[in-house]
């Protein structure tokens, strides 16, 4: 080994040893620098995780019900609030419209529901009729059954009840509930928190029963052309590559009041929020980085200032 190589090796060992002592003997300063860097990294990673979580949340409402697209038509404000009526957000979808949507290229399956409100003399009920044979849409309620049985295809005069509603109203299996004079026996209790949050109701009826009551309800007929086989909410399964084409086709069929949603449309509605989160994340990350860098520079400068005499002596002897 040559003399310059030996000298360089000694200097490197001295530098490492000096740095180690500086870090260990100035523990508060070292911990402060490490903590500031950790804060910056944590803030940046957390904001990126939040942004990813919001994007996943945009897909959650549809993925939980096993559908790619939901379609409904915005309705009119009810003239009165007695008996059965439809909320302003839904209006009847006629049989020919539903069949036309089912025939669109890319549609793999379709199931329908009928959502309604019922105002009794001393109570209010949110009801929903659905096809229990479907394996998506409100057919997913089967996974939330916690007591009793699920609806059968040929059922009539029976209902499922939401677990929270049953608890609040002291309802149990075998009890009867009344909707505009019609009696329905509770045959099952479902936990709807397990099966998605689209058009949740208190009572879940066979679709035919809900259609029969809605088709003769005065406050429905006063503002809607309600036919006996209509629905007001449909769930669509589609080929992923044609989902947006199906959305456009359904909107064309249902007209200007159509409300057709897909995971992509949810994402578009939240895109401004996503952009804000991304920009805020970059800004906070940059500020945290500059803050951490400032702490590190301050620590280094303070260390050099404290060691200025030692450094001067070491430089005088060739360090």
GUPA-930636 format. One record per residue (C-alpha): x, y, z; residue number from 1. Coordinates in steps of 0.05 Angstrom, whole numbers. Example, Ala and Ser with C-alpha at 12.3 -4.5 7.8 and 13.67 -1.06 7.14 Angstrom:
246  -90  156  1
273  -21  143  2
//
This chain:
0  0  0  1
28  68  -19  2
33  126  29  3
-23  167  -3  4
-70  107  0  5
-53  95  73  6
-64  169  88  7
-131  169  53  8
-152  107  92  9
-133  139  158  10
-170  203  140  11
-233  163  121  12
-231  126  187  13
-223  191  224  14
-281  223  187  15
-327  164  201  16
-306  162  274  17
-316  237  279  18
-385  234  247  19
-406  177  292  20
-385  214  355  21
-420  277  330  22
-485  239  320  23
-483  200  385  24
-459  255  430  25
-507  306  402  26
-567  260  410  27
-620  315  416  28
-596  349  353  29
-593  282  316  30
-662  262  339  31
-690  329  319  32
-663  321  248  33
-688  250  242  34
-757  270  269  35
-764  327  220  36
-747  282  161  37
-796  230  187  38
-852  281  191  39
-840  302  119  40
-841  231  94  41
-902  213  135  42
-942  273  110  43
-926  258  38  44
-941  184  43  45
-1006  197  82  46
-1033  246  31  47
-1017  198  -26  48
-1053  143  12  49
-1114  188  23  50
-1116  204  -51  51
-1114  130  -68  52
-1168  116  -17  53
-1214  169  -48  54
-1205  138  -117  55
-1223  70  -90  56
-1283  100  -55  57
-1308  125  -122  58
-1314  52  -145  59
-1340  24  -80  60
-1415  40  -87  61
-1421  -1  -151  62
-1371  -56  -134  63
-1409  -71  -70  64
-1473  -86  -109  65
-1437  -125  -163  66
-1457  -77  -219  67
-1418  -34  -267  68
-1473  18  -281  69
-1535  44  -247  70
-1590  80  -285  71
-1650  120  -262  72
-1690  180  -284  73
-1700  243  -244  74
-1772  254  -226  75
-1818  310  -204  76
-1832  333  -133  77
-1892  296  -104  78
-1956  337  -97  79
-1972  306  -30  80
-1938  266  24  81
-1989  212  41  82
-1988  140  21  83
-1937  114  -29  84
-1896  163  -71  85
-1830  166  -106  86
-1772  210  -83  87
-1753  267  -129  88
-1691  229  -151  89
-1729  171  -184  90
-1784  166  -236  91
-1814  105  -271  92
-1772  69  -323  93
-1819  35  -372  94
-1813  -37  -395  95
-1795  -19  -466  96
-1739  26  -441  97
-1711  -27  -395  98
-1712  -78  -452  99
-1679  -29  -499  100
-1622  -18  -449  101
-1615  -93  -440  102
-1604  -100  -515  103
-1548  -49  -519  104
-1481  -77  -543  105
-1437  -93  -484  106
-1493  -105  -434  107
-1483  -173  -399  108
-1540  -170  -349  109
-1593  -124  -320  110
-1635  -125  -257  111
-1688  -76  -234  112
-1715  -48  -169  113
-1771  -2  -148  114
-1755  46  -92  115
-1812  83  -56  116
-1832  121  6  117
-1895  105  44  118
-1925  157  92  119
-1974  126  140  120
-2014  164  192  121
-1961  157  246  122
-1900  129  211  123
-1855  132  150  124
-1825  73  113  125
-1774  70  57  126
-1790  8  16  127
-1757  -26  -42  128
-1782  -81  -88  129
-1729  -124  -122  130
-1719  -190  -158  131
-1691  -240  -108  132
-1666  -285  -164  133
-1614  -234  -186  134
-1542  -244  -163  135
-1525  -170  -166  136
-1559  -105  -150  137
-1605  -115  -90  138
-1599  -189  -99  139
-1534  -181  -61  140
-1577  -172  2  141
-1573  -247  8  142
-1502  -238  35  143
-1529  -192  90  144
-1582  -241  116  145
-1571  -249  191  146
-1636  -282  212  147
-1693  -319  179  148
-1695  -333  104  149
-1686  -295  39  150
-1742  -280  -9  151
-1762  -333  -60  152
-1780  -317  -132  153
-1853  -334  -123  154
-1861  -299  -55  155
-1918  -249  -43  156
-1940  -214  20  157
-1873  -223  55  158
-1815  -177  68  159
-1744  -171  92  160
-1730  -118  144  161
-1667  -78  155  162
-1633  -97  221  163
-1628  -25  246  164
-1701  -11  229  165
-1723  -76  263  166
-1685  -57  327  167
-1714  14  328  168
-1785  -11  319  169
-1780  -76  360  170
-1795  -120  299  171
-1777  -193  295  172
-1790  -253  250  173
-1863  -268  240  174
-1887  -197  256  175
-1932  -162  207  176
-1919  -93  177  177
-1971  -51  141  178
-1960  -11  77  179
-2022  28  55  180
-2068  -25  83  181
-2028  -85  56  182
-1999  -134  107  183
-1929  -163  98  184
-1899  -217  142  185
-1826  -208  162  186
-1789  -271  140  187
-1717  -246  144  188
-1673  -193  175  189
-1615  -164  135  190
-1554  -122  153  191
-1551  -74  94  192
-1483  -46  116  193
-1452  -109  87  194
-1482  -102  18  195
-1471  -32  -8  196
-1505  35  4  197
-1545  48  -59  198
-1620  59  -47  199
-1621  28  22  200
-1691  17  51  201
-1727  -5  114  202
-1767  -60  80  203
-1748  -103  20  204
-1807  -133  -17  205
-1819  -177  -78  206
-1816  -132  -139  207
-1886  -150  -162  208
-1916  -128  -95  209
-1881  -61  -97  210
-1903  -51  -170  211
-1975  -68  -154  212
-1980  -18  -97  213
-1943  37  -134  214
-1985  30  -197  215
-2048  51  -160  216
-2018  101  -111  217
-2052  170  -121  218
-1989  210  -106  219
-1949  169  -155  220
-2001  174  -211  221
-2009  249  -199  222
-1939  264  -225  223
-1917  200  -262  224
-1939  155  -317  225
-1932  93  -274  226
-1947  26  -307  227
-1956  -41  -271  228
-1890  -70  -295  229
-1846  -7  -287  230
-1784  0  -244  231
-1746  63  -224  232
-1676  38  -213  233
-1636  -12  -254  234
-1567  -43  -245  235
-1527  -62  -306  236
-1469  -109  -316  237
-1428  -92  -377  238
-1363  -109  -412  239
-1310  -64  -383  240
-1287  -40  -451  241
-1357  -18  -469  242
-1381  10  -403  243
-1380  83  -426  244
-1415  65  -491  245
-1470  31  -450  246
-1475  94  -406  247
-1484  137  -468  248
-1535  90  -497  249
-1575  87  -432  250
-1575  163  -427  251
-1601  168  -498  252
-1658  119  -483  253
-1679  150  -417  254
-1675  222  -442  255
-1650  288  -413  256
-1671  271  -341  257
-1629  207  -341  258
-1582  195  -283  259
-1534  141  -307  260
-1472  128  -265  261
-1410  84  -272  262
-1345  80  -234  263
-1314  126  -286  264
-1370  178  -278  265
-1361  176  -202  266
-1287  188  -213  267
-1301  246  -260  268
-1347  279  -209  269
-1292  274  -157  270
-1235  291  -205  271
-1229  362  -179  272
-1222  335  -108  273
-1170  285  -131  274
-1130  340  -166  275
-1134  383  -104  276
-1109  326  -60  277
-1052  311  -108  278
-1030  384  -111  279
-1037  393  -37  280
-996  330  -26  281
-940  356  -70  282
-941  424  -36  283
-940  394  34  284
-886  346  14  285
-844  403  -14  286
-854  445  48  287
-838  386  93  288
-775  372  53  289
-752  444  57  290
-767  444  132  291
-727  380  141  292
-671  406  98  293
-669  470  140  294
-665  430  204  295
-608  389  176  296
-570  450  151  297
-579  483  218  298
-553  421  254  299
-493  418  208  300
-478  492  214  301
-485  489  290  302
-438  429  293  303
-386  464  249  304
-391  528  290  305
-380  490  355  306
-321  453  325  307
-290  513  289  308
-227  514  333  309
-216  439  327  310
-227  443  252  311
-177  500  246  312
-125  461  284  313
-137  398  243  314
-132  437  178  315
-67  467  203  316
-37  397  210  317
-62  375  141  318
-131  345  155  319
//
